[in-house]
Amino acid sequence: MPSRSARRTQCEAEPAALSRRHLLALALGGLVPTLGRAQEVGRPVKLIVGFAPGGSADLIARLIAPRLSEALGSTVVVENRAGASGTLASAFVARSTPDGTTLLMGSQSPVIITPQTLRSSTFKPLSELVAVNTVGLTTQVIAVNPATGIKTLADLIAVARAKRLSLASAGTGGMTHVAIELLNRAAGGRVVHVPYKGSGPGINDMLARHVQGVVADLAPLLPFIQERRLVAVAVTSEKRFEFLPDVPTANETIPGLGATSWAGVLAPGATPTPVVARINAALVSVAAHEDVKAQLRKAGFIPSTMASPRDFQAFLAADFTRWGRVIKELDIVSDE
C-alpha cells in the first residue's frame, strides 16, 4: 500500500494529467472544424453548362476545367444541363448549396436575356446568382448563304423589305433572337425568325439553303467564314472584332444593335465572399496561362477577366437593365 506522501504525489499528478488530457481534447476538438474545411476544399466542383455539348459555353467550360482543377485543388467536372435556352442550368445553380462546389459557366443569353423574355422565369439572376469573373469576350455574327448575293447588312435589310428573308437563331428568347427582332424592326417587319435548339442545326439549314441566314456566336461560324461557305455581313460587338477586322459592326447600320458577348463563371447568390474570392483568384490564374489564352483565341474568344467579382456584378446589372428595356420595347415573350 502506497505511503501517505506517495498517495499525495499521485493525487497531485492526476489533476495535471487530467489537465493535459483536457487540453489535448480541446486542441483536437479545435482541429475538427479546420480539418473539415480542408476536406471541403478538396471536394469535387461541378461546372454546369446550360447547353448541349459542342456549343460555345461547353467548349469554354471544358477548356478551363483541367487548369481550374489544379488551381482549386479540386476535381472540376463539367456537367451539361440543357433546356429552356440555358436557364434550366442557371436556375439549378441558383438553388444549389452556396459552398463553392456548384458553379455556372454562364453567358449573356441564359443570365441576362432569356430570364427577361420568359413569360415566367424560375429564378432571379441578379440576386440568386453572384458573379465570379469573365474568362473571355466574343461576338455574335450575322451571316448569310453566299447564294443570296447579300454582301452587307444594308443589302440584307433591302432584300428583306423586297421579298422577306428568314434568319435562324439558337432558340427563342436568347440574344440571337433579340438581334433578329432588331433587324426585323429595321426591315419593316419583313425578317422571319426561325428558332432552332442551338446554333448548329440553324447553321446546317442555312448551308442547305432552307433559311437564308443565321445569327450565332462566332465560334461555330468561324470555320465556315474562313472557308467562304458563308458571308459574314456584320458582328454584334460594340466595336469591330479582332478576328474579323474587315466585317462592320451592326451598330454602323442599326444604332443600338451592339452587345458585348461574354463567357464567365457565376456561383449561387448566397456564396460567402471569401469563397467567391478564392474561386476568382483561381479563375484569374487559369485565364493568365498562355495555353488557355491560345485555346480561347482559337475558339474565337478574346481572353478577358475583370478587375474583381464586384466589377463583373456591376457589369451584369447594367447589361440587365439595358436589355430589359429593349426586350419590353420589342415585346419579346418566350414560353420555353
Rosetta silent file (secondary structure, phi, psi, omega in degrees, C-alpha in Angstrom):
SEQUENCE: MPSRSARRTQCEAEPAALSRRHLLALALGGLVPTLGRAQEVGRPVKLIVGFAPGGSADLIARLIAPRLSEALGSTVVVENRAGASGTLASAFVARSTPDGTTLLMGSQSPVIITPQTLRSSTFKPLSELVAVNTVGLTTQVIAVNPATGIKTLADLIAVARAKRLSLASAGTGGMTHVAIELLNRAAGGRVVHVPYKGSGPGINDMLARHVQGVVADLAPLLPFIQERRLVAVAVTSEKRFEFLPDVPTANETIPGLGATSWAGVLAPGATPTPVVARINAALVSVAAHEDVKAQLRKAGFIPSTMASPRDFQAFLAADFTRWGRVIKELDIVSDE
SCORE:     score description
SCORE:     0.000 S_00000001
   1 L     0.000  131.386 -176.736    0.000    0.000    0.000 S_00000001
   2 L   -64.311  147.247  176.046    1.454    3.425   -1.013 S_00000001
   3 L   -67.378  165.544 -179.786    2.585    5.734    1.737 S_00000001
   4 H   -59.543  -39.267 -178.612    0.639    8.919    2.518 S_00000001
   5 H   -68.976  -35.307  178.500    3.296   11.030    0.745 S_00000001
   6 H   -67.626  -42.484  179.561    3.186    8.758   -2.320 S_00000001
   7 H   -61.876  -38.558 -179.128   -0.632    8.931   -2.408 S_00000001
   8 H   -64.134  -41.708  179.349   -0.407   12.752   -2.168 S_00000001
   9 H   -63.404  -41.295  178.608    2.087   12.859   -5.044 S_00000001
  10 H   -63.549  -43.499 -179.323   -0.230   10.588   -7.135 S_00000001
  11 H   -64.174  -37.025  179.676   -3.255   12.776   -6.356 S_00000001
  12 H   -70.316  -30.913 -178.386   -1.333   15.884   -7.315 S_00000001
  13 H   -73.603  -33.385 -175.999   -0.241   14.246  -10.553 S_00000001
  14 H   -60.609  -46.231  176.882   -3.796   13.193  -11.553 S_00000001
  15 H   -59.582  -37.124  179.938   -5.140   16.759  -11.946 S_00000001
  16 H   -65.251  -41.294  178.667   -2.081   17.595  -14.036 S_00000001
  17 H   -65.438  -43.735  177.755   -2.666   14.517  -16.189 S_00000001
  18 H   -60.812  -39.189 -179.771   -6.363   15.338  -16.482 S_00000001
  19 H   -62.869  -42.545  179.664   -5.442   18.885  -17.391 S_00000001
  20 H   -65.282  -42.187  178.505   -3.130   17.689  -20.150 S_00000001
  21 H   -63.191  -39.059 -179.589   -5.798   15.296  -21.472 S_00000001
  22 H   -63.542  -44.290  179.836   -8.353   18.115  -21.320 S_00000001
  23 H   -64.308  -39.721  179.122   -6.075   20.464  -23.251 S_00000001
  24 H   -63.890  -41.946  178.713   -5.377   17.737  -25.815 S_00000001
  25 H   -62.405  -42.333  178.619   -9.089   17.106  -26.231 S_00000001
  26 H   -63.135  -41.369 -179.365   -9.721   20.824  -26.701 S_00000001
  27 H   -64.166  -45.760  178.269   -6.907   21.048  -29.214 S_00000001
  28 H   -64.032  -40.242  178.064   -8.213   18.066  -31.186 S_00000001
  29 H   -60.989  -38.332  178.907  -11.729   19.424  -30.921 S_00000001
  30 H   -68.482  -26.055 -179.240  -10.489   22.724  -32.297 S_00000001
  31 H   -78.463  -23.015 -174.929   -8.869   20.914  -35.200 S_00000001
  32 H   -56.913  -50.842  177.736  -12.028   19.137  -36.291 S_00000001
  33 H   -61.161  -36.701 -179.734  -13.618   22.159  -37.999 S_00000001
  34 H   -63.804  -44.905  177.923  -10.249   23.002  -39.567 S_00000001
  35 H   -62.842  -39.317  178.273   -9.872   19.503  -40.943 S_00000001
  36 H   -60.066  -43.899 -179.622  -13.450   19.626  -42.178 S_00000001
  37 H   -65.183  -39.065  179.662  -12.768   22.857  -44.050 S_00000001
  38 H   -63.304  -39.026  179.038   -9.620   21.396  -45.574 S_00000001
  39 H   -67.890  -35.097  179.473  -11.584   18.394  -46.796 S_00000001
  40 H   -63.112  -36.703  179.776  -14.259   20.686  -48.281 S_00000001
  41 H   -58.845  -35.247 -177.577  -11.613   22.460  -50.361 S_00000001
  42 L   -86.391   -0.665 -179.325  -10.819   19.119  -51.997 S_00000001
  43 L   -67.446  147.975  178.827  -14.428   18.190  -52.781 S_00000001
  44 L   -58.603  145.548  178.397  -15.324   17.868  -56.498 S_00000001
  45 E  -113.444  129.359  176.651  -16.632   21.034  -58.136 S_00000001
  46 E   -94.912  126.236  175.295  -19.398   20.870  -60.747 S_00000001
  47 E  -105.735  104.534 -171.273  -19.170   23.402  -63.567 S_00000001
  48 E   -86.393  132.615  177.362  -22.692   23.495  -65.011 S_00000001
  49 E  -116.148  132.540 -175.170  -23.303   24.264  -68.689 S_00000001
  50 L   -86.518   10.339 -177.601  -26.815   25.162  -69.855 S_00000001
  51 L  -135.339  166.290  179.953  -26.448   23.784  -73.356 S_00000001
  52 L   -66.799  159.121  176.981  -25.669   20.504  -75.085 S_00000001
  53 L   -56.538  144.497  176.363  -22.025   19.511  -75.706 S_00000001
  54 L   108.114  -18.785  179.411  -20.371   21.236  -78.660 S_00000001
  55 L   -83.641  179.745 -176.890  -21.557   24.819  -78.153 S_00000001
  56 H   -61.006  -47.247 -177.341  -19.500   27.828  -77.071 S_00000001
  57 H   -62.083  -42.595  179.504  -20.297   27.524  -73.339 S_00000001
  58 H   -65.030  -41.688 -179.900  -19.469   23.809  -73.313 S_00000001
  59 H   -60.433  -47.141 -178.575  -16.264   24.410  -75.255 S_00000001
  60 H   -66.957  -41.281  179.756  -15.045   27.088  -72.824 S_00000001
  61 H   -59.038  -45.934 -177.817  -16.019   25.038  -69.764 S_00000001
  62 H   -72.796  -24.095  177.179  -14.052   22.012  -70.962 S_00000001
  63 H   -70.571  -43.595 -175.479  -11.138   24.241  -71.920 S_00000001
  64 H   -88.958  -18.902 -173.145  -10.725   25.752  -68.449 S_00000001
  65 H   -55.265  -46.760 -178.484  -11.787   22.771  -66.300 S_00000001
  66 H   -62.183  -43.281  179.254   -8.374   20.985  -66.130 S_00000001
  67 H   -68.741  -36.684  178.631   -6.494   24.152  -65.170 S_00000001
  68 H   -66.486  -34.920  175.265   -9.211   25.183  -62.724 S_00000001
  69 H   -58.395  -45.425  179.846   -8.903   21.765  -61.077 S_00000001
  70 H   -64.320  -43.840 -175.779   -5.200   22.426  -60.498 S_00000001
  71 H   -68.713  -34.791 -178.352   -5.783   25.957  -59.180 S_00000001
  72 H   -88.676  -18.493 -174.408   -8.552   24.952  -56.762 S_00000001
  73 L    72.915   23.162 -179.826   -7.031   21.667  -55.658 S_00000001
  74 L  -138.164  147.662  176.063  -10.358   20.006  -56.506 S_00000001
  75 L   -70.399  125.427  177.775  -11.566   17.985  -59.454 S_00000001
  76 E  -102.646  118.856 -177.150  -13.719   20.191  -61.690 S_00000001
  77 E  -110.125  126.051  177.470  -16.350   18.190  -63.585 S_00000001
  78 E   -82.433  128.794 -178.825  -18.280   19.731  -66.489 S_00000001
  79 E  -127.759  122.781  179.911  -21.965   18.841  -66.356 S_00000001
  80 E   -90.886  126.390  175.924  -24.418   19.675  -69.169 S_00000001
  81 L  -130.177   77.556 -175.538  -27.995   20.555  -68.156 S_00000001
  82 L   -76.753  150.173  176.330  -29.560   21.716  -71.388 S_00000001
  83 L   143.235  148.408  177.121  -33.045   23.180  -71.564 S_00000001
  84 H    53.195   45.941  177.633  -35.081   26.399  -71.579 S_00000001
  85 H    53.719   36.737  176.597  -32.412   28.292  -73.560 S_00000001
  86 H    91.978  -13.458 -175.471  -29.833   27.707  -70.839 S_00000001
  87 H   -77.664  -18.135  175.239  -31.955   28.937  -67.934 S_00000001
  88 H   -60.642  -44.219  178.873  -32.580   25.420  -66.607 S_00000001
  89 H   -68.649  -41.841 -179.931  -28.889   25.262  -65.658 S_00000001
  90 H   -59.965  -44.910 -179.989  -28.868   28.827  -64.314 S_00000001
  91 H   -65.845  -37.277  178.621  -31.839   28.083  -62.037 S_00000001
  92 H   -61.288  -45.921  179.462  -30.211   24.815  -60.888 S_00000001
  93 H   -66.356  -40.615  179.609  -27.046   26.647  -59.813 S_00000001
  94 H   -58.335  -32.568 -178.035  -29.077   29.419  -58.169 S_00000001
  95 L   -92.568   -2.667 -176.023  -30.786   26.784  -55.961 S_00000001
  96 L   -77.046  161.676  177.196  -27.587   24.835  -55.183 S_00000001
  97 L   -60.232  126.933 -175.197  -25.760   24.834  -51.847 S_00000001
  98 L   -82.634   63.843 -177.144  -23.654   28.025  -51.768 S_00000001
  99 L  -119.408   10.125  178.705  -20.370   26.382  -50.786 S_00000001
 100 L    86.063    4.284 -178.788  -18.350   26.809  -53.978 S_00000001
 101 L   -99.576   -4.281  175.378  -18.878   23.251  -55.240 S_00000001
 102 E  -131.879  116.647 -176.340  -21.518   24.119  -57.871 S_00000001
 103 E  -125.971  158.923  179.426  -20.704   26.813  -60.418 S_00000001
 104 E  -110.948  130.480  168.064  -22.280   28.062  -63.646 S_00000001
 105 E   -87.348   97.139 -170.259  -20.476   28.514  -66.943 S_00000001
 106 E  -100.139  166.286  175.277  -22.592   31.491  -67.896 S_00000001
 107 E  -152.689  179.675 -171.456  -23.088   33.733  -70.897 S_00000001
 108 H   -62.508  -44.323 -174.866  -25.287   36.639  -71.895 S_00000001
 109 H   -62.280  -56.615 -175.367  -28.372   34.748  -73.076 S_00000001
 110 H   -74.327  -12.665 -178.773  -29.128   32.469  -70.070 S_00000001
 111 H  -105.296  -37.801 -174.248  -28.140   35.065  -67.449 S_00000001
 112 H  -105.958  -48.335 -169.571  -29.206   38.435  -68.915 S_00000001
 113 H   -86.238  -61.436 -171.890  -31.562   37.984  -71.885 S_00000001
 114 H   -58.868  -40.535  178.436  -33.671   34.822  -71.578 S_00000001
 115 H   -58.249  -22.951 -179.114  -34.775   35.345  -67.931 S_00000001
 116 H   -94.288  -12.095  176.962  -36.359   38.618  -69.099 S_00000001
 117 H   -97.090  -20.856  179.797  -38.068   37.147  -72.162 S_00000001
 118 E   -65.752  137.569  177.358  -39.610   34.144  -70.389 S_00000001
 119 L   -61.129  -34.648  178.206  -43.260   34.536  -69.532 S_00000001
 120 L  -143.117  101.062 -179.200  -42.455   33.012  -66.162 S_00000001
 121 L   -82.095  143.143 -176.469  -38.796   32.878  -65.077 S_00000001
 122 L   -92.504    0.255  178.485  -37.831   30.340  -62.395 S_00000001
 123 L  -155.692  163.351  178.545  -35.010   32.406  -60.879 S_00000001
 124 L  -110.895  104.723 -170.693  -33.764   35.969  -60.371 S_00000001
 125 H   -60.363  -37.161 -174.619  -30.291   36.198  -61.912 S_00000001
 126 H   -77.272  -21.948  179.736  -29.034   39.334  -60.170 S_00000001
 127 H  -108.419  -27.329 -176.479  -29.934   38.200  -56.646 S_00000001
 128 H   -99.565   -1.802  170.704  -29.820   34.401  -56.879 S_00000001
 129 E  -128.637  149.055  176.051  -26.511   34.237  -58.735 S_00000001
 130 E  -123.380  136.342 -178.372  -23.279   36.026  -57.833 S_00000001
 131 E   -71.126  140.094  171.517  -20.620   36.968  -60.369 S_00000001
 132 E  -105.412  -68.495  174.389  -17.122   35.477  -60.058 S_00000001
 133 E  -173.248  163.358  175.016  -15.371   36.631  -63.242 S_00000001
 134 E   -84.152  163.376  176.253  -15.292   36.508  -67.001 S_00000001
 135 E  -116.034  -40.010 -178.487  -12.964   34.272  -68.994 S_00000001
 136 E  -160.504  163.965  178.448  -13.318   35.706  -72.487 S_00000001
 137 E  -119.134  144.210  178.079  -15.254   38.006  -74.789 S_00000001
 138 E  -143.253 -167.794  178.899  -16.671   37.171  -78.183 S_00000001
 139 L  -139.254  161.954  167.851  -19.255   38.393  -80.654 S_00000001
 140 E   -98.001  154.814 -175.819  -22.274   37.159  -82.489 S_00000001
 141 E  -124.417  136.851  171.469  -22.235   37.244  -86.256 S_00000001
 142 E   -96.004  113.828 -173.664  -24.988   37.977  -88.759 S_00000001
 143 E  -130.415  154.235 -179.356  -24.176   35.669  -91.662 S_00000001
 144 E  -134.754  160.923  172.917  -25.867   34.582  -94.897 S_00000001
 145 L   -70.800  134.613 -179.162  -25.544   31.916  -97.539 S_00000001
 146 H   -56.470  -25.755 -178.336  -23.450   33.263 -100.465 S_00000001
 147 H   -64.153  -18.283  179.189  -26.245   32.233 -102.850 S_00000001
 148 H   -71.337  -21.758 -176.465  -28.351   35.137 -101.544 S_00000001
 149 L    79.058    1.187 -179.490  -25.983   37.631 -103.142 S_00000001
 150 L   -77.676  131.566 -179.977  -26.038   39.668  -99.915 S_00000001
 151 L  -115.771  -27.460 -174.779  -22.727   41.326  -99.054 S_00000001
 152 L  -133.098  168.768  177.470  -23.627   43.895  -96.379 S_00000001
 153 H   -66.519  -35.165  176.050  -26.161   44.462  -93.634 S_00000001
 154 H   -62.529  -39.153  175.571  -27.763   47.173  -95.773 S_00000001
 155 H   -60.754  -44.236 -178.609  -28.175   44.571  -98.548 S_00000001
 156 H   -58.977  -45.735 -179.538  -29.809   42.197  -96.074 S_00000001
 157 H   -64.688  -40.661  179.908  -32.342   44.815  -94.995 S_00000001
 158 H   -64.729  -42.969  178.727  -33.084   45.765  -98.615 S_00000001
 159 H   -63.838  -42.982  179.486  -33.637   42.116  -99.629 S_00000001
 160 H   -61.167  -43.943 -179.962  -35.877   41.537  -96.614 S_00000001
 161 H   -63.520  -34.522 -176.910  -38.000   44.591  -97.446 S_00000001
 162 H   -78.388  -41.338 -173.979  -38.355   43.462 -101.060 S_00000001
 163 H  -146.165   21.461 -177.622  -39.191   39.775 -100.615 S_00000001
 164 L    66.818  159.118 -177.105  -38.850   38.781  -96.948 S_00000001
 165 E  -155.640  136.140 -177.889  -35.872   36.913  -95.527 S_00000001
 166 E  -103.087  133.839  178.593  -35.525   34.096  -92.987 S_00000001
 167 E  -125.161  131.647  178.865  -32.865   34.113  -90.280 S_00000001
 168 E   -86.885  147.905  174.184  -32.075   31.214  -87.940 S_00000001
 169 E  -128.338  172.074  178.977  -31.320   31.672  -84.255 S_00000001
 170 L   -81.110    2.543  178.295  -30.044   29.431  -81.455 S_00000001
 171 L   146.362  162.542  179.766  -33.516   29.477  -79.860 S_00000001
 172 L   -72.268  134.083  171.717  -36.429   31.598  -78.743 S_00000001
 173 L    92.038   -2.233  179.649  -35.727   34.236  -76.132 S_00000001
 174 L   -96.555 -172.825 -177.772  -31.941   34.479  -76.305 S_00000001
 175 H   -64.482  -36.155  179.259  -29.598   37.185  -77.565 S_00000001
 176 H   -64.367  -35.648  176.626  -29.695   35.881  -81.143 S_00000001
 177 H   -64.970  -44.776  179.350  -33.498   36.209  -81.065 S_00000001
 178 H   -60.687  -43.665  179.286  -33.251   39.798  -79.787 S_00000001
 179 H   -60.581  -41.523  179.939  -30.758   40.658  -82.544 S_00000001
 180 H   -66.272  -37.076  178.485  -33.096   39.234  -85.193 S_00000001
 181 H   -67.713  -33.726  175.111  -36.030   41.239  -83.815 S_00000001
 182 H   -67.374  -38.801  175.077  -33.941   44.423  -84.032 S_00000001
 183 H   -65.107  -40.241  179.761  -33.140   43.537  -87.653 S_00000001
 184 H   -61.027  -41.796  178.549  -36.816   42.820  -88.247 S_00000001
 185 H   -64.164  -41.540  179.522  -37.771   46.275  -86.986 S_00000001
 186 H   -65.941  -28.146 -177.807  -35.177   47.897  -89.268 S_00000001
 187 L   -94.619   12.732  177.616  -36.531   45.885  -92.221 S_00000001
 188 L    69.924   31.566  177.047  -40.132   46.921  -91.624 S_00000001
 189 L    78.500   22.273 -175.290  -41.233   43.573  -90.206 S_00000001
 190 L  -106.187    7.638  176.422  -40.022   41.553  -93.180 S_00000001
 191 E   -98.509  129.081  179.957  -37.489   39.311  -91.405 S_00000001
 192 E   -98.431  121.648  178.439  -38.767   35.865  -90.403 S_00000001
 193 E   -85.161  125.255  178.773  -37.257   34.453  -87.197 S_00000001
 194 E  -119.296   99.420 -177.450  -36.650   30.686  -87.355 S_00000001
 195 E   -80.286  142.466  175.465  -35.584   29.366  -83.918 S_00000001
 196 L  -124.113  168.342  175.969  -33.582   26.155  -83.532 S_00000001
 197 L   -90.705   73.324 -177.189  -32.414   24.220  -80.489 S_00000001
 198 L   111.174  159.406 -175.984  -28.858   25.503  -80.722 S_00000001
 199 H   -75.449  -29.667 -177.654  -26.863   27.257  -83.420 S_00000001
 200 H   -53.289  -55.060 -179.947  -25.582   24.052  -85.105 S_00000001
 201 H   -60.831  -36.073  178.549  -28.878   22.977  -86.705 S_00000001
 202 H   -65.593  -40.681  177.944  -29.561   26.552  -87.840 S_00000001
 203 H   -64.485  -43.541  178.976  -26.139   26.807  -89.490 S_00000001
 204 H   -60.030  -42.820  179.832  -26.676   23.472  -91.236 S_00000001
 205 H   -68.338  -31.467  176.225  -30.046   24.607  -92.573 S_00000001
 206 H   -68.070  -43.082  178.554  -28.528   27.866  -93.817 S_00000001
 207 H   -63.489  -31.376  178.375  -25.800   25.967  -95.676 S_00000001
 208 L   -86.547    2.165  176.982  -28.540   23.765  -97.163 S_00000001
 209 L    68.907   23.220  174.334  -30.477   26.937  -98.168 S_00000001
 210 L   -78.855  -27.707  170.219  -33.526   26.142  -96.035 S_00000001
 211 L  -129.811  155.569 -176.020  -33.035   29.566  -94.419 S_00000001
 212 L   -81.233  -27.905 -176.159  -31.156   32.497  -95.925 S_00000001
 213 E  -153.715 -177.967 -177.763  -29.094   33.489  -92.909 S_00000001
 214 E  -152.354  150.357  168.624  -28.257   32.974  -89.256 S_00000001
 215 E  -118.124  120.988 -175.150  -27.307   34.930  -86.157 S_00000001
 216 E  -153.714  165.422  173.429  -24.937   32.907  -83.977 S_00000001
 217 E   -59.765  153.055 -178.264  -21.827   33.056  -81.798 S_00000001
 218 H   -61.273  -40.890 -171.112  -18.597   33.405  -83.725 S_00000001
 219 H   -49.512  -54.570 -178.717  -17.111   30.064  -82.586 S_00000001
 220 H   -73.224  -17.940 -178.377  -19.309   27.685  -84.661 S_00000001
 221 H   -88.570  -25.871 -171.121  -19.371   30.093  -87.630 S_00000001
 222 H   -53.847  -45.786  179.512  -15.650   30.860  -87.851 S_00000001
 223 H   -60.328  -38.725 -178.681  -14.600   27.773  -89.892 S_00000001
 224 H   -71.447  -32.771  175.826  -17.342   28.434  -92.461 S_00000001
 225 H   -66.517  -44.670 -179.066  -16.376   32.108  -92.701 S_00000001
 226 H   -65.358  -32.959  179.276  -12.743   31.147  -93.257 S_00000001
 227 L   -86.341   -1.087 -179.215  -13.753   28.605  -95.921 S_00000001
 228 L    60.245   30.929  175.939  -16.043   31.233  -97.527 S_00000001
 229 L   -86.934   -8.177  171.614  -19.005   28.900  -97.287 S_00000001
 230 L  -148.060  164.161 -178.833  -20.946   31.764  -95.777 S_00000001
 231 E  -112.484  122.696  174.676  -20.727   35.555  -95.775 S_00000001
 232 E   -85.070  114.490 -177.990  -20.374   37.483  -92.509 S_00000001
 233 E   -95.078  -22.436  179.081  -22.234   40.755  -93.070 S_00000001
 234 E  -165.486  155.446  171.230  -21.921   42.189  -89.548 S_00000001
 235 E  -111.939  152.712 -177.309  -20.789   41.492  -85.990 S_00000001
 236 L   -96.147    4.202  177.137  -22.867   42.485  -82.969 S_00000001
 237 L   -68.340  161.023 -178.809  -19.917   43.582  -80.805 S_00000001
 238 L   -62.986  -36.183  179.132  -19.642   47.237  -79.815 S_00000001
 239 L  -125.187  165.953  176.897  -16.522   47.624  -81.968 S_00000001
 240 L   -55.682  139.217 -170.899  -15.131   45.714  -84.927 S_00000001
 241 L   -89.336  141.841 -173.781  -13.989   42.336  -83.686 S_00000001
 242 L   -51.705  -41.160 -174.981  -10.343   41.352  -83.597 S_00000001
 243 L   -83.101  -13.493  178.422  -10.767   38.106  -85.554 S_00000001
 244 L  -132.136   62.986 -172.236  -12.952   39.699  -88.271 S_00000001
 245 L   -63.478  -22.292 -178.765  -11.455   43.180  -88.684 S_00000001
 246 L   -91.199   -3.312 -179.340  -12.989   43.722  -92.135 S_00000001
 247 L   -94.408  122.708 -178.417  -16.534   42.906  -91.036 S_00000001
 248 L   -66.676  160.658  172.476  -18.505   46.016  -89.950 S_00000001
 249 E   -81.181  151.545  175.682  -20.445   46.189  -86.703 S_00000001
 250 H   -62.356  -29.978  178.718  -24.231   46.053  -86.877 S_00000001
 251 H   -56.678  -29.920 -177.784  -24.130   49.328  -84.939 S_00000001
 252 H   -68.550  -21.503  178.957  -22.754   51.054  -88.012 S_00000001
 253 L  -110.446  -39.723 -178.734  -26.052   50.379  -89.813 S_00000001
 254 L  -123.811   94.714  179.083  -28.546   49.905  -86.977 S_00000001
 255 L   -54.918  136.003  179.729  -27.711   52.020  -83.882 S_00000001
 256 L   101.955  -16.285  179.782  -28.384   50.102  -80.678 S_00000001
 257 L   -94.715   63.874  177.889  -27.532   46.669  -82.061 S_00000001
 258 L  -137.236  125.854 -176.308  -24.235   46.358  -80.191 S_00000001
 259 L  -145.369  137.570  174.112  -23.633   43.903  -77.371 S_00000001
 260 L   -84.790  115.447  177.696  -20.607   42.518  -75.556 S_00000001
 261 E   -92.856  132.358 -173.836  -20.879   38.734  -75.531 S_00000001
 262 E  -133.244  159.191  169.554  -19.020   37.098  -72.664 S_00000001
 263 E  -123.294  128.163 -176.670  -18.268   33.746  -71.109 S_00000001
 264 E  -155.177  171.747 -177.021  -17.895   33.757  -67.347 S_00000001
 265 E  -108.819  135.289  177.023  -18.335   31.874  -64.096 S_00000001
 266 E  -129.582  160.433 -178.882  -21.091   32.527  -61.554 S_00000001
 267 E  -128.745  167.636  174.489  -21.979   30.930  -58.209 S_00000001
 268 E   -55.713  144.416 -171.707  -25.153   30.633  -56.105 S_00000001
 269 L   -57.045  -31.448 -176.790  -26.174   34.046  -54.762 S_00000001
 270 L   -90.568   10.580  179.582  -25.565   33.274  -51.071 S_00000001
 271 L   -61.359  128.058 -178.670  -21.994   32.052  -51.592 S_00000001
 272 L   -58.251  145.668 -178.587  -19.774   33.672  -48.917 S_00000001
 273 H   -54.919  -43.111  178.715  -17.473   36.434  -50.146 S_00000001
 274 H   -61.490  -33.936  178.676  -14.250   34.593  -49.139 S_00000001
 275 H   -69.285  -43.835  176.991  -15.337   31.567  -51.192 S_00000001
 276 H   -59.927  -41.835 -179.901  -16.103   33.761  -54.216 S_00000001
 277 H   -62.731  -40.124 -179.990  -12.700   35.438  -53.769 S_00000001
 278 H   -65.840  -43.277  178.960  -10.926   32.067  -53.703 S_00000001
 279 H   -66.479  -39.448  178.992  -12.661   30.882  -56.880 S_00000001
 280 H   -61.676  -44.965  179.655  -11.986   34.219  -58.543 S_00000001
 281 H   -60.252  -40.528  178.691   -8.258   34.035  -57.751 S_00000001
 282 H   -65.711  -43.316 -178.000   -8.132   30.524  -59.227 S_00000001
 283 H   -64.972  -41.910  178.880  -10.063   31.591  -62.338 S_00000001
 284 H   -63.288  -40.014  178.949   -7.846   34.627  -62.948 S_00000001
 285 H   -66.140  -37.187  177.701   -4.735   32.450  -62.663 S_00000001
 286 H   -63.976  -47.300 -177.685   -6.220   29.988  -65.160 S_00000001
 287 H   -64.446  -19.465 -179.089   -7.076   32.747  -67.645 S_00000001
 288 L   -83.995  -13.163  179.587   -3.489   34.005  -67.431 S_00000001
 289 L   -65.444  134.789 -177.888   -1.998   30.712  -68.728 S_00000001
 290 H   -64.142  -35.755 -179.973   -0.607   31.118  -72.240 S_00000001
 291 H   -68.996  -35.200  176.938   -2.021   27.772  -73.392 S_00000001
 292 H   -67.021  -43.722  177.662   -5.507   28.760  -72.175 S_00000001
 293 H   -58.289  -44.552 -179.009   -5.229   32.112  -73.961 S_00000001
 294 H   -63.097  -41.688 -179.984   -4.191   30.361  -77.173 S_00000001
 295 H   -69.670  -36.119  176.070   -7.094   27.919  -76.988 S_00000001
 296 H   -61.990  -45.011  179.573   -9.567   30.727  -76.265 S_00000001
 297 H   -63.280  -39.174  178.475   -8.375   32.625  -79.316 S_00000001
 298 H   -62.058  -29.941  179.913   -8.642   29.505  -81.440 S_00000001
 299 L   -88.403    3.240  178.162  -12.288   29.273  -80.328 S_00000001
 300 L    87.558   19.379  178.432  -12.988   32.885  -81.321 S_00000001
 301 L  -113.098  139.936  171.237  -12.763   34.396  -77.826 S_00000001
 302 E   -88.834  119.217  179.310  -10.562   37.271  -76.695 S_00000001
 303 E   -56.299  132.185 -176.522   -9.149   36.278  -73.267 S_00000001
 304 L  -161.930  127.527  170.473  -10.522   38.741  -70.713 S_00000001
 305 L  -123.522  156.367  178.038  -11.056   38.967  -66.959 S_00000001
 306 L   -94.674  168.432 -174.697  -12.445   41.883  -64.961 S_00000001
 307 L   -62.292  -32.322 -176.887  -10.728   43.615  -62.038 S_00000001
 308 L  -164.218  164.451  173.912  -12.903   41.892  -59.430 S_00000001
 309 H   -57.008  -34.865  179.724  -16.158   39.973  -58.901 S_00000001
 310 H   -62.381  -39.172  178.480  -17.740   43.289  -57.883 S_00000001
 311 H   -64.647  -41.795  178.491  -16.872   44.780  -61.291 S_00000001
 312 H   -64.249  -41.403  179.358  -18.405   41.786  -63.070 S_00000001
 313 H   -62.362  -41.773  179.221  -21.543   42.067  -60.900 S_00000001
 314 H   -65.660  -38.714  176.810  -21.897   45.775  -61.768 S_00000001
 315 H   -61.451  -44.863  179.259  -21.462   44.961  -65.458 S_00000001
 316 H   -61.178  -42.521 -179.243  -24.222   42.336  -65.249 S_00000001
 317 H   -62.475  -43.600  179.709  -26.595   44.773  -63.529 S_00000001
 318 H   -66.641  -41.198  179.713  -26.065   47.444  -66.208 S_00000001
 319 H   -65.590  -39.146  179.919  -26.464   44.894  -69.032 S_00000001
 320 H   -61.621  -45.138 -179.775  -29.635   43.506  -67.418 S_00000001
 321 H   -65.611  -45.736 -178.193  -31.214   46.968  -67.280 S_00000001
 322 H   -59.223  -51.669 -176.004  -30.185   47.892  -70.820 S_00000001
 323 H   -76.539  -22.487  173.849  -31.528   44.761  -72.493 S_00000001
 324 H   -61.632  -40.938  177.963  -34.603   44.684  -70.272 S_00000001
 325 H   -64.243  -42.446 -179.289  -35.680   47.963  -71.858 S_00000001
 326 H   -64.984  -42.943 -178.975  -35.078   46.607  -75.386 S_00000001
 327 H   -61.690  -42.353  178.000  -36.978   43.383  -74.664 S_00000001
 328 H   -66.581  -40.717 -179.731  -40.004   45.322  -73.390 S_00000001
 329 H   -63.123  -39.991 -179.649  -39.863   47.696  -76.347 S_00000001
 330 H   -84.849  -10.074  179.944  -39.785   44.795  -78.832 S_00000001
 331 L    57.057   50.827  178.442  -42.368   42.858  -76.779 S_00000001
 332 L   -89.830  122.119  179.973  -40.408   39.600  -76.908 S_00000001
 333 L  -131.511  132.659  179.709  -42.046   36.854  -74.888 S_00000001
 334 E  -121.613  143.020  178.098  -40.966   33.212  -74.729 S_00000001
 335 L  -103.421    6.474 -176.695  -42.836   30.234  -73.264 S_00000001
 336 L   -60.991    0.000    0.000  -39.816   27.902  -73.170 S_00000001
